[in-house]
Amino acid sequence: MSSPATHGSGNGNGSNRTRRGADRRKEILEAARKTFSSKGFERTSMAEIAAQVGVVEGALYKHFGGKRELLFEATRAFYEPLIVATSNELAGVRGSRNRLRFVIFRQLSAFVSHPEMCRLIIQEIRPYDDYFGSVVRELNKKATSSVVSILEEARQSGELRSEIRPQLVRDVIFGGIEHLAWRSLAGRGTIDVERQAEELTQLIWHGLLPKDNESDLRAQIDRLEALVDKLEPKAKKRAPR
């Protein structure tokens, strides 16, 4: 039987080994993320990632089953904190339209801040069959589910038309975001996040308003135009002063 001192020392060594293993895993994930995003999946080797971390290639297989699993886990390490941050901040946003705009804004911002990782996900993860059972797909579903929730709440409260299909609208929104972003990733334009988030939100939101709201909005615009018409002659008369 070991003495208490020896037993305690053994526990300490075990904890240190666990911490070192966790730290090593983080180092591998960070090196993998940088290499995959800069070179692509096919042109990246496990040996190259191992060299960046300072270990032999076989050490990577203690943590990951292969290169594809490493790709998914490196993407998770990048993607998951973004989703959590967006969810936490969204909780403080009031109003359905504002909440929708916030999600669109954050998604566009991700393409601007992390273009290489976004390109990696679109080009080297999503087109392949193993994406559908991957952690990346689950994270993507989680990231887009907030839009469905926002639209469903707005539909039930009467802010939006009762016949809308939130899942279909979600697909239109994220498809539009990817279209805007892909032009930028391909070097055929830039993303003005503030302007394009507002324009896309307005396009979607106005198209989903109940018919009565559309009529009210048109009536308000007509009243404002009539008021402007009345004010303009007065403004012209005052001008010589």
BELPE-V284760 format. One record per residue. N is the residue number from 1. RES is the residue in three letters. OMEGA is omega in whole degrees, -180 to 180 (NA if undefined). Layout:
{{N	RES	OMEGA} {N	RES	OMEGA}}
This chain:
{{1	MET	-179} {2	SER	178} {3	SER	178} {4	PRO	-178} {5	ALA	-180} {6	THR	-179} {7	HIS	179} {8	GLY	179} {9	SER	179} {10	GLY	178} {11	ASN	179} {12	GLY	178} {13	ASN	178} {14	GLY	179} {15	SER	179} {16	ASN	179} {17	ARG	179} {18	THR	179} {19	ARG	179} {20	ARG	179} {21	GLY	179} {22	ALA	179} {23	ASP	179} {24	ARG	179} {25	ARG	178} {26	LYS	179} {27	GLU	180} {28	ILE	-179} {29	LEU	-180} {30	GLU	178} {31	ALA	179} {32	ALA	-180} {33	ARG	-179} {34	LYS	-176} {35	THR	178} {36	PHE	-176} {37	SER	-179} {38	SER	-175} {39	LYS	-175} {40	GLY	-176} {41	PHE	-174} {42	GLU	-176} {43	ARG	177} {44	THR	178} {45	SER	176} {46	MET	-180} {47	ALA	180} {48	GLU	178} {49	ILE	179} {50	ALA	-180} {51	ALA	179} {52	GLN	180} {53	VAL	-179} {54	GLY	178} {55	VAL	176} {56	VAL	-176} {57	GLU	-178} {58	GLY	-180} {59	ALA	180} {60	LEU	-176} {61	TYR	171} {62	LYS	-177} {63	HIS	-174} {64	PHE	-177} {65	GLY	-179} {66	GLY	-175} {67	LYS	-179} {68	ARG	177} {69	GLU	178} {70	LEU	177} {71	LEU	-179} {72	PHE	-178} {73	GLU	176} {74	ALA	178} {75	THR	177} {76	ARG	-178} {77	ALA	178} {78	PHE	-168} {79	TYR	-173} {80	GLU	178} {81	PRO	178} {82	LEU	180} {83	ILE	180} {84	VAL	180} {85	ALA	179} {86	THR	180} {87	SER	-180} {88	ASN	-179} {89	GLU	179} {90	LEU	-179} {91	ALA	-180} {92	GLY	-179} {93	VAL	-178} {94	ARG	178} {95	GLY	-175} {96	SER	-179} {97	ARG	178} {98	ASN	180} {99	ARG	178} {100	LEU	179} {101	ARG	-179} {102	PHE	180} {103	VAL	179} {104	ILE	179} {105	PHE	-179} {106	ARG	180} {107	GLN	177} {108	LEU	180} {109	SER	180} {110	ALA	178} {111	PHE	179} {112	VAL	-176} {113	SER	-175} {114	HIS	-175} {115	PRO	-177} {116	GLU	180} {117	MET	178} {118	CYS	177} {119	ARG	179} {120	LEU	-179} {121	ILE	-177} {122	ILE	-173} {123	GLN	-168} {124	GLU	177} {125	ILE	-173} {126	ARG	-178} {127	PRO	-172} {128	TYR	-174} {129	ASP	-176} {130	ASP	176} {131	TYR	-170} {132	PHE	176} {133	GLY	-172} {134	SER	175} {135	VAL	-180} {136	VAL	178} {137	ARG	179} {138	GLU	178} {139	LEU	179} {140	ASN	177} {141	LYS	179} {142	LYS	-178} {143	ALA	-177} {144	THR	-177} {145	SER	-180} {146	SER	179} {147	VAL	178} {148	VAL	-180} {149	SER	180} {150	ILE	-178} {151	LEU	180} {152	GLU	178} {153	GLU	179} {154	ALA	178} {155	ARG	-178} {156	GLN	180} {157	SER	180} {158	GLY	178} {159	GLU	180} {160	LEU	-177} {161	ARG	-175} {162	SER	-175} {163	GLU	-178} {164	ILE	176} {165	ARG	-175} {166	PRO	-180} {167	GLN	178} {168	LEU	179} {169	VAL	176} {170	ARG	-179} {171	ASP	178} {172	VAL	-178} {173	ILE	-176} {174	PHE	173} {175	GLY	177} {176	GLY	178} {177	ILE	-180} {178	GLU	179} {179	HIS	178} {180	LEU	-176} {181	ALA	-176} {182	TRP	175} {183	ARG	179} {184	SER	-180} {185	LEU	180} {186	ALA	178} {187	GLY	-178} {188	ARG	179} {189	GLY	178} {190	THR	180} {191	ILE	170} {192	ASP	-168} {193	VAL	-178} {194	GLU	-176} {195	ARG	-175} {196	GLN	174} {197	ALA	179} {198	GLU	-178} {199	GLU	-179} {200	LEU	178} {201	THR	-179} {202	GLN	180} {203	LEU	-178} {204	ILE	-174} {205	TRP	-178} {206	HIS	179} {207	GLY	-177} {208	LEU	-178} {209	LEU	173} {210	PRO	-178} {211	LYS	179} {212	ASP	179} {213	ASN	179} {214	GLU	179} {215	SER	178} {216	ASP	-180} {217	LEU	179} {218	ARG	179} {219	ALA	178} {220	GLN	179} {221	ILE	179} {222	ASP	179} {223	ARG	179} {224	LEU	179} {225	GLU	178} {226	ALA	179} {227	LEU	177} {228	VAL	179} {229	ASP	179} {230	LYS	-177} {231	LEU	-175} {232	GLU	178} {233	PRO	178} {234	LYS	180} {235	ALA	180} {236	LYS	-180} {237	LYS	-179} {238	ARG	-173} {239	ALA	-177} {240	PRO	178} {241	ARG	NA}}
